[in-house]
């Protein structure tokens, strides 16, 4: 019998920290093997290859991976403003962007960007895949999609290396303004029918330690302690309300309509964790 502990994967962005704190420092420490990587897309790859039992995957992965189930309620999402998933320009309006560099770290955000331009702005810019380096991205394109801590580290009005000022457009805000709904960016997924891991309890424990999490990240992210606390406590939602669930289903439908995925599968969830 395989006695190894469950293996899970997540990105190491600050917004995942409340979901994984318990596994690194809290009640679940030593109960799982956890793999961390900067890019959320890496978790998708590990789950797809069967190398982990569960992964915190960009939510479009649910429609791209066969036979996966979602862990109910636990997520990384936003009800209104996310701050860390943004379109960046050198000052121009989005309507004037003829080309967009897409951060390759997450398909969910890249597909959301395409939906926003096609469905809400009404035109199709030229798309370019890119690594998350804002100066390089804006050298070759009018606009750049940036996610995670690199996006969080930029503010409206910041100066680029070429002296131009950054203009920042929040993707959750854009989605909310056009749909009235929240957005789910990532969820725990697994190929198993059930897991002996209580991800909801792990989340709740992490949220009780926001102060320690902020201390872990504040030297790496150019925000004040108060700003980082607000980001993790208010901007990011770690559970799903009804407008967020409806937003996720609409996102899947629009991704299919725009040919980004072939079909949509109904939401399927694992049984609650066993204790």
N, C-alpha and C positions, 0 to 999 in steps of 0.2 A: 504494500500500500504506500502511495506517495504521501510522505509526512511533511513535505516542505510547506512553509507558510505561503499564503496567497501572495501573488506578485501583482503589484499595481503600478500604474504610471500616471504622471501628471506633469504639467509644465512648472517651471520654477518662477513664473511671474508672481509679483506680490499679491495679485488678486486670487491666486489659488491657495495662498498660505492658510486662511482659516479652514479650508477643507482638508488640508494635509497635516496641520499642526499636531493633531492627536497621534498620527502615525509616526511623527518624528520625535515628539517630546512628551506626549500625553499618555492617556490610558491605553492607547493602542500601540504604543512603542514596542517594537520587537514582535508584534503579532503579524506583520506583513513585511514583505520585501518591497521597497518602493524605489522606482526609477524616476529621476527627475531630469528634465531637459528644457532648455529655453523655449523651444518651439512646440506649441500644442500639436502641430502636425506629426511630431515624433510619436506622441501617444497613440494617434490614429494608426501609424505604421506598426507599432508594437502590438496593438490589439488585432489588427488585420493579419499579422503574421502568427498569431497565437502565442506570442512570447510573454503575454501578461494575462492575468485572470480578469482584470478590470482596468479601465483607463478613463481618465478625465479627457473626453474627446470633444473637439469642436462639433457643434450639434448637427451640422450637415452630415457628419460621419454616420449618423443613424440611418440615413437614406442611401449611403454608399457601401455599407458593410452588411453582408447577408447574415441573417439569424442573430442579430444583436438585440439585447434588451436594455432598457433604461432603468437606472436606479431612481425610484420616484422622489419627486420634490426637490432633491439636492441639485443645485446648478450654480453656474456663474452667469448672471444676467443683469439686466437693468430695467427699472420701471420707467425712467425718464432719461437720465444722463449717465453715460458710462465713463467718460473722460479718457479711457485708455484704448478705444477703438475709434480712430479718427481719420478723416481725409485732411491732408495738409496741402496748402498751396503757398505760392510766394506772394500772396496778397490778392490774387484774382478770385472772382466768384467761381463757383463750381460750373456754372453754365458756360463759362469761358474756357474750361479745361478741355483741350482737344486730345490729351493723352494722359493716362494714369498708370503709375508704377504701383503694382500690387505686392504687398508684403507676402512672401510665400509661406509665412509661419502658420497661416490658418485659412483653409478653404471657406469656412463659414463666413468670415469677414470679407473675403474676396468675392464670394457669390452675393453677399448683401450689397456690396458696392455696385456690382453689375446690375442688380435689381433696382437700386436707387437711381442710377443713371437712366436705365431703360424705362422703368415704370413711372418714376416720379419727375425726373428732369427731361425725359423725352428724347434722349439722343444717345448715341453710342460712340464714346471716345476710343482711341487706340489703347489697347491693354498691353502692359509689359510686366512680366514677372520680375521681382527684384528682391534682393536681400534687404533687411531693414536698416538702411543707412540713409537718413533723410537728405543729406547733401547730395549724395550720388543719385538718389531717386529723382530729385528735382532738377538735376543737371540734364536728365534725359526726358523728363516728362513735366507737364504743367501741374500735375497733382500727384500725391502719393498717399496710399493707404498704409497706415502704421498702426500696429497693435501692441498691447502689453505695456511693459515699463518704458520702452523707448517712446511710445506715444504719450504716456503719462509725464514724461520728462520734458515735453515741449509745451509751451504756453503761447496763447495768442500774443503776437507782437514780438516774440523772440526773434533775434537777428540770425540769419543764416550766414554761412561763411562768405557768401557773395554780397552780403550787406542788405539783402532783401528781408522784409519782415514776414514772419510766418502768419498764415491765417489757418485756423483750426476749426474743422467742422465735425461735430460729434455724431457718429453713426446712429447711436441709440436715439438721440434727439431728432435726427432726420427721419428715422423710422417712425417715431412717436408722432411727429408733426403730420405725417402723411397717412398714418393708419390709426392713430389713437391708442396703439397697443404697446406693451413692453416687449423686450427682446431677450431671448435665451441664447447665450453664446456657446456654452459648453455644459455637458452633463457626464456623469459617470455611466459607462456602458460596459457590458459583458456579454459573452456568448453563453453564459451559464443561466439556468433557470432560477437559481437562488445563490446567494453568497452568505457566508458566515461572517460578514463584515457589516456593522451598522454605520453606514455612511452618514446618516442623519445625526446620530449621536456624536460622531466624530466632528461633523460641522458645528454642532452646538457647543462642543468643548472648545473648538478653535475660536469661535466668536466670543467666548469668555476671556480670551487671551489676546485681544486686539492690541493692547498696549505693548505686550512682548513682541508681537509680530511687527508692529511699527518700529520698535527698537532695532529689530533685525534688518530692516530695509532702509531706514532713514539716511544711512550714510551713502547708499547707492542711488537714491532717487532725489532729485533737487526740489523737493517739496518740504514745507514745514511739517513738523510733527502733527499739527492740527489738521493740515490739508490731507496728509496721508491717512489720518484717522477718519476723516470725513469720507474720503474715497472708499475705504474698506467697510465703513459702517453704514454709509448712506447711498453712495453711487452704485456700488455693487450689491445686488440682491442674491442671496445664497439659497433662497427657496422660491418656488414658482407660484405666483398668484394667477387668477383666471385670465386677466389681460395678457400676461406673459405666455400662458399656455396657448391662447388664441393667436398671439403673435407668432409663436413657433409654428403652429399649423399653417398660418397664412404664408409665412416665409417658405415652408416646404412647398406649398401650392404654387407660389410665384417662381420658385426655383425650377419646378417642373415645367411651368408655362414658358419659361425662358430657355428651356433646353439645357439647363445646368445639371439636372438629374433626369433619369429616364422615367421614373415613376415614384409615387409616394407610398410608403408603407404606413399603415395605422400604428399608433403608438402602442408599444408592448413593454410591460414593466416586469421586473423580477419580483419574486415573492419577498416579503420583508425578511430582514436578516434574522438568522437563528441565534439564540443566546446560549 
